[in-house]
């Protein structure tokens, strides 16, 4: 999940440099969503492992 987020950020940066504002904005939005989903899943997995012990 984090790898996809980084990929979309790189796509957004390249698109912004080349002047494709719409694509850059969409890629940034997707990267933000994927990053926050990654953070939530990471925290849930940490909590699950702590409760298991």
PQR file of N, CA, C, O and H, with PARSE charges and radii, in Angstrom:
ATOM      1  N   UNK A   1       0.834  -1.185   0.000 -0.4000 1.5000
ATOM      2  CA  UNK A   1       0.000   0.000   0.000 -0.0000 2.0000
ATOM      3  C   UNK A   1       0.881   1.253   0.000  0.5500 1.7000
ATOM      4  O   UNK A   1       0.619   2.212  -0.726 -0.5500 1.4000
ATOM      5  N   UNK A   2       1.904   1.225   0.809 -0.4000 1.5000
ATOM      6  CA  UNK A   2       2.798   2.379   0.861 -0.0000 2.0000
ATOM      7  C   UNK A   2       3.553   2.543  -0.458  0.5500 1.7000
ATOM      8  O   UNK A   2       3.825   3.663  -0.891 -0.5500 1.4000
ATOM      9  H   UNK A   2       2.116   0.446   1.399  0.4000 1.0000
ATOM     10  N   UNK A   3       3.883   1.435  -1.081 -0.4000 1.5000
ATOM     11  CA  UNK A   3       4.587   1.491  -2.364 -0.0000 2.0000
ATOM     12  C   UNK A   3       3.720   2.160  -3.437  0.5500 1.7000
ATOM     13  O   UNK A   3       4.221   2.946  -4.241 -0.5500 1.4000
ATOM     14  H   UNK A   3       3.662   0.526  -0.729  0.4000 1.0000
ATOM     15  N   UNK A   4       2.414   1.845  -3.447 -0.4000 1.5000
ATOM     16  CA  UNK A   4       1.504   2.475  -4.404 -0.0000 2.0000
ATOM     17  C   UNK A   4       1.397   3.969  -4.139  0.5500 1.7000
ATOM     18  O   UNK A   4       1.344   4.770  -5.073 -0.5500 1.4000
ATOM     19  H   UNK A   4       2.007   1.207  -2.793  0.4000 1.0000
ATOM     20  N   UNK A   5       1.365   4.339  -2.879 -0.4000 1.5000
ATOM     21  CA  UNK A   5       1.283   5.750  -2.517 -0.0000 2.0000
ATOM     22  C   UNK A   5       2.503   6.515  -3.024  0.5500 1.7000
ATOM     23  O   UNK A   5       2.373   7.604  -3.584 -0.5500 1.4000
ATOM     24  H   UNK A   5       1.408   3.689  -2.120  0.4000 1.0000
ATOM     25  N   UNK A   6       3.663   5.949  -2.829 -0.4000 1.5000
ATOM     26  CA  UNK A   6       4.896   6.586  -3.301 -0.0000 2.0000
ATOM     27  C   UNK A   6       4.905   6.663  -4.824  0.5500 1.7000
ATOM     28  O   UNK A   6       5.353   7.659  -5.391 -0.5500 1.4000
ATOM     29  H   UNK A   6       3.769   5.065  -2.374  0.4000 1.0000
ATOM     30  N   UNK A   7       4.415   5.622  -5.487 -0.4000 1.5000
ATOM     31  CA  UNK A   7       4.340   5.626  -6.947 -0.0000 2.0000
ATOM     32  C   UNK A   7       3.455   6.755  -7.456  0.5500 1.7000
ATOM     33  O   UNK A   7       3.820   7.459  -8.398 -0.5500 1.4000
ATOM     34  H   UNK A   7       4.051   4.812  -5.026  0.4000 1.0000
ATOM     35  N   UNK A   8       2.286   6.931  -6.832 -0.4000 1.5000
ATOM     36  CA  UNK A   8       1.393   7.997  -7.277 -0.0000 2.0000
ATOM     37  C   UNK A   8       1.962   9.381  -6.976  0.5500 1.7000
ATOM     38  O   UNK A   8       1.722  10.317  -7.739 -0.5500 1.4000
ATOM     39  H   UNK A   8       1.989   6.359  -6.067  0.4000 1.0000
ATOM     40  N   UNK A   9       2.704   9.532  -5.891 -0.4000 1.5000
ATOM     41  CA  UNK A   9       3.355  10.816  -5.607 -0.0000 2.0000
ATOM     42  C   UNK A   9       4.389  11.130  -6.682  0.5500 1.7000
ATOM     43  O   UNK A   9       4.492  12.272  -7.131 -0.5500 1.4000
ATOM     44  H   UNK A   9       2.899   8.771  -5.271  0.4000 1.0000
ATOM     45  N   UNK A  10       5.149  10.131  -7.092 -0.4000 1.5000
ATOM     46  CA  UNK A  10       6.145  10.345  -8.142 -0.0000 2.0000
ATOM     47  C   UNK A  10       5.463  10.711  -9.457  0.5500 1.7000
ATOM     48  O   UNK A  10       5.926  11.601 -10.171 -0.5500 1.4000
ATOM     49  H   UNK A  10       5.065   9.204  -6.728  0.4000 1.0000
ATOM     50  N   UNK A  11       4.365  10.027  -9.781 -0.4000 1.5000
ATOM     51  CA  UNK A  11       3.603  10.362 -10.988 -0.0000 2.0000
ATOM     52  C   UNK A  11       3.084  11.795 -10.904  0.5500 1.7000
ATOM     53  O   UNK A  11       3.122  12.527 -11.893 -0.5500 1.4000
ATOM     54  H   UNK A  11       3.989   9.304  -9.201  0.4000 1.0000
ATOM     55  N   UNK A  12       2.601  12.197  -9.734 -0.4000 1.5000
ATOM     56  CA  UNK A  12       2.086  13.558  -9.550 -0.0000 2.0000
ATOM     57  C   UNK A  12       3.182  14.593  -9.735  0.5500 1.7000
ATOM     58  O   UNK A  12       2.960  15.630 -10.359 -0.5500 1.4000
ATOM     59  H   UNK A  12       2.571  11.602  -8.930  0.4000 1.0000
ATOM     60  N   UNK A  13       4.351  14.323  -9.202 -0.4000 1.5000
ATOM     61  CA  UNK A  13       5.467  15.276  -9.342 -0.0000 2.0000
ATOM     62  C   UNK A  13       5.881  15.406 -10.802  0.5500 1.7000
ATOM     63  O   UNK A  13       6.096  16.514 -11.293 -0.5500 1.4000
ATOM     64  H   UNK A  13       4.532  13.481  -8.695  0.4000 1.0000
ATOM     65  N   UNK A  14       5.993  14.279 -11.495 -0.4000 1.5000
ATOM     66  CA  UNK A  14       6.384  14.322 -12.912 -0.0000 2.0000
ATOM     67  C   UNK A  14       5.317  15.049 -13.737  0.5500 1.7000
ATOM     68  O   UNK A  14       5.645  15.851 -14.610 -0.5500 1.4000
ATOM     69  H   UNK A  14       5.818  13.379 -11.096  0.4000 1.0000
ATOM     70  N   UNK A  15       4.043  14.766 -13.457 -0.4000 1.5000
ATOM     71  CA  UNK A  15       2.963  15.425 -14.199 -0.0000 2.0000
ATOM     72  C   UNK A  15       2.937  16.916 -13.923  0.5500 1.7000
ATOM     73  O   UNK A  15       2.683  17.710 -14.829 -0.5500 1.4000
ATOM     74  H   UNK A  15       3.776  14.114 -12.747  0.4000 1.0000
ATOM     75  N   UNK A  16       3.197  17.308 -12.680 -0.4000 1.5000
ATOM     76  CA  UNK A  16       3.214  18.738 -12.339 -0.0000 2.0000
ATOM     77  C   UNK A  16       4.359  19.457 -13.040  0.5500 1.7000
ATOM     78  O   UNK A  16       4.190  20.576 -13.524 -0.5500 1.4000
ATOM     79  H   UNK A  16       3.403  16.663 -11.944  0.4000 1.0000
ATOM     80  N   UNK A  17       5.517  18.820 -13.096 -0.4000 1.5000
ATOM     81  CA  UNK A  17       6.668  19.430 -13.769 -0.0000 2.0000
ATOM     82  C   UNK A  17       6.395  19.592 -15.258  0.5500 1.7000
ATOM     83  O   UNK A  17       6.810  20.582 -15.860 -0.5500 1.4000
ATOM     84  H   UNK A  17       5.654  17.911 -12.703  0.4000 1.0000
ATOM     85  N   UNK A  18       5.701  18.628 -15.857 -0.4000 1.5000
ATOM     86  CA  UNK A  18       5.411  18.685 -17.286 -0.0000 2.0000
ATOM     87  C   UNK A  18       4.191  19.551 -17.613  0.5500 1.7000
ATOM     88  O   UNK A  18       3.886  19.775 -18.784 -0.5500 1.4000
ATOM     89  H   UNK A  18       5.364  17.823 -15.368  0.4000 1.0000
ATOM     90  N   UNK A  19       3.499  20.032 -16.589 -0.4000 1.5000
ATOM     91  CA  UNK A  19       2.389  20.944 -16.819 -0.0000 2.0000
ATOM     92  C   UNK A  19       1.021  20.306 -16.894  0.5500 1.7000
ATOM     93  O   UNK A  19       0.063  20.964 -17.299 -0.5500 1.4000
ATOM     94  H   UNK A  19       3.747  19.849 -15.637  0.4000 1.0000
ATOM     95  N   UNK A  20       0.899  19.060 -16.522 -0.4000 1.5000
ATOM     96  CA  UNK A  20      -0.397  18.385 -16.527 -0.0000 2.0000
ATOM     97  C   UNK A  20      -1.030  18.521 -15.145  0.5500 1.7000
ATOM     98  O   UNK A  20      -0.918  17.622 -14.312 -0.5500 1.4000
ATOM     99  H   UNK A  20       1.678  18.525 -16.194  0.4000 1.0000
ATOM    100  N   UNK A  21      -1.688  19.638 -14.912 -0.4000 1.5000
ATOM    101  CA  UNK A  21      -2.236  19.946 -13.595 -0.0000 2.0000
ATOM    102  C   UNK A  21      -3.340  19.002 -13.152  0.5500 1.7000
ATOM    103  O   UNK A  21      -3.389  18.607 -11.987 -0.5500 1.4000
ATOM    104  H   UNK A  21      -1.779  20.369 -15.589  0.4000 1.0000
ATOM    105  N   UNK A  22      -4.225  18.638 -14.069 -0.4000 1.5000
ATOM    106  CA  UNK A  22      -5.326  17.752 -13.716 -0.0000 2.0000
ATOM    107  C   UNK A  22      -4.860  16.370 -13.304  0.5500 1.7000
ATOM    108  O   UNK A  22      -5.342  15.802 -12.324 -0.5500 1.4000
ATOM    109  H   UNK A  22      -4.185  18.959 -15.016  0.4000 1.0000
ATOM    110  N   UNK A  23      -3.921  15.840 -14.059 -0.4000 1.5000
ATOM    111  CA  UNK A  23      -3.382  14.513 -13.744 -0.0000 2.0000
ATOM    112  C   UNK A  23      -2.596  14.567 -12.443  0.5500 1.7000
ATOM    113  O   UNK A  23      -2.666  13.643 -11.633 -0.5500 1.4000
ATOM    114  H   UNK A  23      -3.529  16.301 -14.855  0.4000 1.0000
ATOM    115  N   UNK A  24      -1.851  15.644 -12.243 -0.4000 1.5000
ATOM    116  CA  UNK A  24      -1.072  15.782 -11.013 -0.0000 2.0000
ATOM    117  C   UNK A  24      -1.990  15.856  -9.800  0.5500 1.7000
ATOM    118  O   UNK A  24      -1.709  15.246  -8.769 -0.5500 1.4000
ATOM    119  H   UNK A  24      -1.794  16.395 -12.902  0.4000 1.0000
ATOM    120  N   UNK A  25      -3.080  16.598  -9.919 -0.4000 1.5000
ATOM    121  CA  UNK A  25      -4.029  16.704  -8.816 -0.0000 2.0000
ATOM    122  C   UNK A  25      -4.700  15.379  -8.501  0.5500 1.7000
ATOM    123  O   UNK A  25      -4.877  15.022  -7.337 -0.5500 1.4000
ATOM    124  H   UNK A  25      -3.309  17.093 -10.757  0.4000 1.0000
ATOM    125  N   UNK A  26      -5.072  14.655  -9.547 -0.4000 1.5000
ATOM    126  CA  UNK A  26      -5.712  13.351  -9.338 -0.0000 2.0000
ATOM    127  C   UNK A  26      -4.739  12.358  -8.709  0.5500 1.7000
ATOM    128  O   UNK A  26      -5.114  11.618  -7.798 -0.5500 1.4000
ATOM    129  H   UNK A  26      -4.928  14.946 -10.493  0.4000 1.0000
ATOM    130  N   UNK A  27      -3.512  12.335  -9.179 -0.4000 1.5000
ATOM    131  CA  UNK A  27      -2.513  11.422  -8.622 -0.0000 2.0000
ATOM    132  C   UNK A  27      -2.201  11.769  -7.177  0.5500 1.7000
ATOM    133  O   UNK A  27      -1.981  10.876  -6.358 -0.5500 1.4000
ATOM    134  H   UNK A  27      -3.208  12.936  -9.918  0.4000 1.0000
ATOM    135  N   UNK A  28      -2.179  13.048  -6.855 -0.4000 1.5000
ATOM    136  CA  UNK A  28      -1.949  13.464  -5.472 -0.0000 2.0000
ATOM    137  C   UNK A  28      -3.094  13.020  -4.572  0.5500 1.7000
ATOM    138  O   UNK A  28      -2.864  12.547  -3.459 -0.5500 1.4000
ATOM    139  H   UNK A  28      -2.358  13.773  -7.520  0.4000 1.0000
ATOM    140  N   UNK A  29      -4.314  13.169  -5.046 -0.4000 1.5000
ATOM    141  CA  UNK A  29      -5.472  12.735  -4.268 -0.0000 2.0000
ATOM    142  C   UNK A  29      -5.460  11.244  -4.008  0.5500 1.7000
ATOM    143  O   UNK A  29      -5.745  10.799  -2.896 -0.5500 1.4000
ATOM    144  H   UNK A  29      -4.501  13.553  -5.950  0.4000 1.0000
ATOM    145  N   UNK A  30      -5.131  10.469  -5.031 -0.4000 1.5000
ATOM    146  CA  UNK A  30      -5.057   9.019  -4.872 -0.0000 2.0000
ATOM    147  C   UNK A  30      -3.945   8.651  -3.891  0.5500 1.7000
ATOM    148  O   UNK A  30      -4.124   7.771  -3.050 -0.5500 1.4000
ATOM    149  H   UNK A  30      -4.900  10.830  -5.935  0.4000 1.0000
ATOM    150  N   UNK A  31      -2.802   9.323  -3.998 -0.4000 1.5000
ATOM    151  CA  UNK A  31      -1.688   9.037  -3.088 -0.0000 2.0000
ATOM    152  C   UNK A  31      -2.062   9.334  -1.642  0.5500 1.7000
ATOM    153  O   UNK A  31      -1.694   8.582  -0.739 -0.5500 1.4000
ATOM    154  H   UNK A  31      -2.658  10.038  -4.682  0.4000 1.0000
ATOM    155  N   UNK A  32      -2.791  10.428  -1.415 -0.4000 1.5000
ATOM    156  CA  UNK A  32      -3.223  10.764  -0.049 -0.0000 2.0000
ATOM    157  C   UNK A  32      -4.147   9.700   0.509  0.5500 1.7000
ATOM    158  O   UNK A  32      -3.994   9.272   1.653 -0.5500 1.4000
ATOM    159  H   UNK A  32      -3.090  11.038  -2.149  0.4000 1.0000
ATOM    160  N   UNK A  33      -5.102   9.275  -0.295 -0.4000 1.5000
ATOM    161  CA  UNK A  33      -6.047   8.250   0.161 -0.0000 2.0000
ATOM    162  C   UNK A  33      -5.314   6.952   0.489  0.5500 1.7000
ATOM    163  O   UNK A  33      -5.555   6.350   1.535 -0.5500 1.4000
ATOM    164  H   UNK A  33      -5.226   9.623  -1.224  0.4000 1.0000
ATOM    165  N   UNK A  34      -4.426   6.523  -0.394 -0.4000 1.5000
ATOM    166  CA  UNK A  34      -3.688   5.283  -0.154 -0.0000 2.0000
ATOM    167  C   UNK A  34      -2.805   5.391   1.082  0.5500 1.7000
ATOM    168  O   UNK A  34      -2.666   4.426   1.834 -0.5500 1.4000
ATOM    169  H   UNK A  34      -4.230   7.012  -1.244  0.4000 1.0000
ATOM    170  N   UNK A  35      -2.206   6.566   1.296 -0.4000 1.5000
ATOM    171  CA  UNK A  35      -1.342   6.747   2.462 -0.0000 2.0000
ATOM    172  C   UNK A  35      -2.144   6.653   3.751  0.5500 1.7000
ATOM    173  O   UNK A  35      -1.710   6.011   4.707 -0.5500 1.4000
ATOM    174  H   UNK A  35      -2.319   7.350   0.686  0.4000 1.0000
ATOM    175  N   UNK A  36      -3.321   7.294   3.786 -0.4000 1.5000
ATOM    176  CA  UNK A  36      -4.120   7.245   5.002 -0.0000 2.0000
ATOM    177  C   UNK A  36      -4.693   5.847   5.247  0.5500 1.7000
ATOM    178  O   UNK A  36      -4.829   5.428   6.397 -0.5500 1.4000
ATOM    179  H   UNK A  36      -3.674   7.816   3.009  0.4000 1.0000
ATOM    180  N   UNK A  37      -5.027   5.132   4.185 -0.4000 1.5000
ATOM    181  CA  UNK A  37      -5.473   3.743   4.351 -0.0000 2.0000
ATOM    182  C   UNK A  37      -4.325   2.901   4.904  0.5500 1.7000
ATOM    183  O   UNK A  37      -4.542   2.053   5.770 -0.5500 1.4000
ATOM    184  H   UNK A  37      -4.916   5.472   3.251  0.4000 1.0000
ATOM    185  N   UNK A  38      -3.106   3.126   4.412 -0.4000 1.5000
ATOM    186  CA  UNK A  38      -1.941   2.421   4.923 -0.0000 2.0000
ATOM    187  C   UNK A  38      -1.737   2.706   6.410  0.5500 1.7000
ATOM    188  O   UNK A  38      -1.485   1.785   7.188 -0.5500 1.4000
ATOM    189  H   UNK A  38      -2.929   3.815   3.709  0.4000 1.0000
ATOM    190  N   UNK A  39      -1.845   3.972   6.809 -0.4000 1.5000
ATOM    191  CA  UNK A  39      -1.650   4.335   8.212 -0.0000 2.0000
ATOM    192  C   UNK A  39      -2.697   3.659   9.094  0.5500 1.7000
ATOM    193  O   UNK A  39      -2.359   3.132  10.154 -0.5500 1.4000
ATOM    194  H   UNK A  39      -2.050   4.720   6.177  0.4000 1.0000
ATOM    195  N   UNK A  40      -3.952   3.666   8.675 -0.4000 1.5000
ATOM    196  CA  UNK A  40      -5.025   3.043   9.459 -0.0000 2.0000
ATOM    197  C   UNK A  40      -4.781   1.541   9.593  0.5500 1.7000
ATOM    198  O   UNK A  40      -4.889   0.994  10.690 -0.5500 1.4000
ATOM    199  H   UNK A  40      -4.227   4.095   7.814  0.4000 1.0000
ATOM    200  N   UNK A  41      -4.456   0.875   8.494 -0.4000 1.5000
ATOM    201  CA  UNK A  41      -4.199  -0.562   8.554 -0.0000 2.0000
ATOM    202  C   UNK A  41      -2.973  -0.885   9.406  0.5500 1.7000
ATOM    203  O   UNK A  41      -2.954  -1.895  10.109 -0.5500 1.4000
ATOM    204  H   UNK A  41      -4.368   1.319   7.603  0.4000 1.0000
ATOM    205  N   UNK A  42      -1.969  -0.045   9.348 -0.4000 1.5000
ATOM    206  CA  UNK A  42      -0.770  -0.245  10.154 -0.0000 2.0000
ATOM    207  C   UNK A  42      -1.086  -0.129  11.643  0.5500 1.7000
ATOM    208  O   UNK A  42      -0.643  -0.952  12.444 -0.5500 1.4000
ATOM    209  H   UNK A  42      -1.985   0.775   8.777  0.4000 1.0000
ATOM    210  N   UNK A  43      -1.852   0.893  12.006 -0.4000 1.5000
ATOM    211  CA  UNK A  43      -2.228   1.072  13.410 -0.0000 2.0000
ATOM    212  C   UNK A  43      -3.106  -0.082  13.883  0.5500 1.7000
ATOM    213  O   UNK A  43      -2.929  -0.576  14.997 -0.5500 1.4000
ATOM    214  H   UNK A  43      -2.212   1.561  11.356  0.4000 1.0000
ATOM    215  N   UNK A  44      -4.047  -0.514  13.052 -0.4000 1.5000
ATOM    216  CA  UNK A  44      -4.890  -1.647  13.423 -0.0000 2.0000
ATOM    217  C   UNK A  44      -4.078  -2.922  13.614  0.5500 1.7000
ATOM    218  O   UNK A  44      -4.347  -3.694  14.535 -0.5500 1.4000
ATOM    219  H   UNK A  44      -4.191  -0.113  12.147  0.4000 1.0000
ATOM    220  N   UNK A  45      -3.103  -3.148  12.767 -0.4000 1.5000
ATOM    221  CA  UNK A  45      -2.279  -4.346  12.922 -0.0000 2.0000
ATOM    222  C   UNK A  45      -1.414  -4.264  14.178  0.5500 1.7000
ATOM    223  O   UNK A  45      -1.188  -5.278  14.838 -0.5500 1.4000
ATOM    224  H   UNK A  45      -2.884  -2.521  12.019  0.4000 1.0000
ATOM    225  N   UNK A  46      -0.926  -3.065  14.516 -0.4000 1.5000
ATOM    226  CA  UNK A  46      -0.171  -2.903  15.755 -0.0000 2.0000
ATOM    227  C   UNK A  46      -1.048  -3.178  16.968  0.5500 1.7000
ATOM    228  O   UNK A  46      -0.633  -3.877  17.893 -0.5500 1.4000
ATOM    229  H   UNK A  46      -1.110  -2.241  13.980  0.4000 1.0000
ATOM    230  N   UNK A  47      -2.253  -2.634  16.967 -0.4000 1.5000
ATOM    231  CA  UNK A  47      -3.167  -2.852  18.082 -0.0000 2.0000
ATOM    232  C   UNK A  47      -3.541  -4.319  18.199  0.5500 1.7000
ATOM    233  O   UNK A  47      -3.644  -4.852  19.305 -0.5500 1.4000
ATOM    234  H   UNK A  47      -2.590  -2.066  16.216  0.4000 1.0000
ATOM    235  N   UNK A  48      -3.743  -4.968  17.075 -0.4000 1.5000
ATOM    236  CA  UNK A  48      -4.102  -6.383  17.081 -0.0000 2.0000
ATOM    237  C   UNK A  48      -2.973  -7.225  17.654  0.5500 1.7000
ATOM    238  O   UNK A  48      -3.215  -8.167  18.409 -0.5500 1.4000
ATOM    239  H   UNK A  48      -3.660  -4.536  16.177  0.4000 1.0000
ATOM    240  N   UNK A  49      -1.738  -6.885  17.294 -0.4000 1.5000
ATOM    241  CA  UNK A  49      -0.606  -7.652  17.814 -0.0000 2.0000
ATOM    242  C   UNK A  49      -0.393  -7.391  19.299  0.5500 1.7000
ATOM    243  O   UNK A  49       0.051  -8.287  20.016 -0.5500 1.4000
ATOM    244  H   UNK A  49      -1.541  -6.121  16.680  0.4000 1.0000
ATOM    245  N   UNK A  50      -0.696  -6.195  19.778 -0.4000 1.5000
ATOM    246  CA  UNK A  50      -0.558  -5.901  21.203 -0.0000 2.0000
ATOM    247  C   UNK A  50      -1.638  -6.588  22.024  0.5500 1.7000
ATOM    248  O   UNK A  50      -1.372  -7.037  23.139 -0.5500 1.4000
ATOM    249  H   UNK A  50      -1.058  -5.467  19.196  0.4000 1.0000
ATOM    250  N   UNK A  51      -2.847  -6.678  21.493 -0.4000 1.5000
ATOM    251  CA  UNK A  51      -3.945  -7.313  22.215 -0.0000 2.0000
ATOM    252  C   UNK A  51      -3.736  -8.826  22.268  0.5500 1.7000
ATOM    253  O   UNK A  51      -4.132  -9.473  23.238 -0.5500 1.4000
ATOM    254  H   UNK A  51      -3.063  -6.314  20.587  0.4000 1.0000
ATOM    255  N   UNK A  52      -3.121  -9.389  21.239 -0.4000 1.5000
ATOM    256  CA  UNK A  52      -2.897 -10.828  21.165 -0.0000 2.0000
ATOM    257  C   UNK A  52      -1.972 -11.320  22.277  0.5500 1.7000
ATOM    258  O   UNK A  52      -2.106 -12.457  22.729 -0.5500 1.4000
ATOM    259  H   UNK A  52      -2.799  -8.864  20.451  0.4000 1.0000
ATOM    260  N   UNK A  53      -1.054 -10.498  22.715 -0.4000 1.5000
ATOM    261  CA  UNK A  53      -0.060 -10.914  23.709 -0.0000 2.0000
ATOM    262  C   UNK A  53      -0.651 -11.012  25.034  0.5500 1.7000
ATOM    263  O   UNK A  53       0.041 -11.350  25.995 -0.5500 1.4000
ATOM    264  H   UNK A  53      -0.945  -9.574  22.347  0.4000 1.0000
TER
END
